[in-house]
Amino acid sequence: MATQRREISLTSSADRVWSAVRDFSRVHTRVAPGFLTALEMQDGDRLVTFFNGMVARERLVTLDDEGRRLVYAVVDGRASHYNAALEVIPAGPQGSRLVWTIDLLPDELAPIVGAMMDQAAGAVQKTLSA
């Protein structure tokens, strides 16, 4: 199983970042605008549209306010397994880190997913550090 992991340093407090990350139905406006261009909620899942027109159905798995950790899975799509975790970690009084880990199969998708994560990281950093 391939794993992709990114750590994004932010100049916003962990509380502020967690408030945005935990808002599962507004990730396209609060976390990664521009990278995500649309979002529709459907039967508890979010259908997100990416900048390149790709659409993914994402299902919330875990929302842990105490640990500032959100886990989602992509259901339907090219991956036979796709599980992602976002964790917000305090870094000083006004900073934080967003740790984003994705486990997926088949392994051949890792470079594509990694490149998408790199693009998303820029949008996330710009939005959540503002």
N, C-alpha and C positions, 0 to 999 in steps of 0.2 A: 504494500500500500504506500503510495506517495504521500508525502507531507510537505506542505508549503507553509512557511511562517514568516510573518512580517511584524516588526515592532515600529510603531509610529510615535515619535516624540511630539508632544503637544504643549502649547503654552497656555492651556486652559486647565482649570481644576478638574480633578477626577469626578467630582459631583456634577459639574457642568457637562463633561463629556459623557458620563453615564446617563444623564437625562436624555441626551440625544440618541445614544446607542440603543437604549432600552425601548425607544419609541418605534417599535417594529413596523408600524404602518406608515411611518414618515421618513424612512431612511433616505429616500430619494431627495428630500428637501432639507433634512436636518444633519445628515452625515456625509453624503456623497453626491451633491447636486452637480449636474454636468456629466458625471460618470454614469449615474442612473438618471434616466430622462422621464420615467413614468413608473407608477406603482398602482396596482389595483388589488384590493383585498377580495378573496374569493374562498368561502368556506373555511376561514381561519388561516389560509395560506396567503402569502403575498406573491403576486406576479410582478416581477421587476423587469423593466426594459432598460437595457444598457445602451450606451452611446452608439454602439455599432449595430443596433437593431435586434440583438439577441434578447430573448425573453427566458426567464427562469422562474420556476415555481419553487418558492422557499417556504419551508414549514418550521415554525418555532418549536424547538425541542425543550429548551430550558431558559428560564428567565430568573436569575438569582440576584436580587437586589443587594443582599448582604455581601456577596462576593463580587459584585459588579461584573457578572459573567452572563453572556447570552450565547446560546447555541442554537444553530439552525441547520436544517438539512435541505439539500436540493432534491426534490422528487420530480421525476420525469426529466429526461434529458440524456445526454451522451454518457454521463458517468453512471456506472453501476452502483457506486457508493460515493457520496459527497456529504461530509459533515464538517461544519465550520464552527469555531468558537471565537468569540470576541471577549477580551478581558480588559478592563480599565484598571490601571494601577497608578496610585498617587506617586508623583515625583516632585517632592518639594511642596511648598504651600500653594503655588499657583500653576503647577505643571502636572502632567500626567503622561502615561504611555498607554497606547492602545496596542495590545498584543492580539494578532489575528492569525489563527491556525486553521488550516484546511487539510483534512485527510480525504484522499480520493482514490478511486479505481476507475478505469485502468491507469496504470502509471504513466502511460503515454500522454495523458492529458495534463500532466504536471507543468510542462513548459508554458502551455497556453494559459492555464489558470494562474501561474506565477506572473506572467506578463500582465494579465488583467489585474491582479492584486497590486502590482507596481503602479499601474495607472490609477487605480482607485486610491492608493495611498496618498497621491498628490492632492486629489480632491478632498479627501478626509482631512489632511493636514491643513489645507487652506481654510476649510469650513470650520473645523473645530478649534483652530488656533486663533480665529478672528475675534 
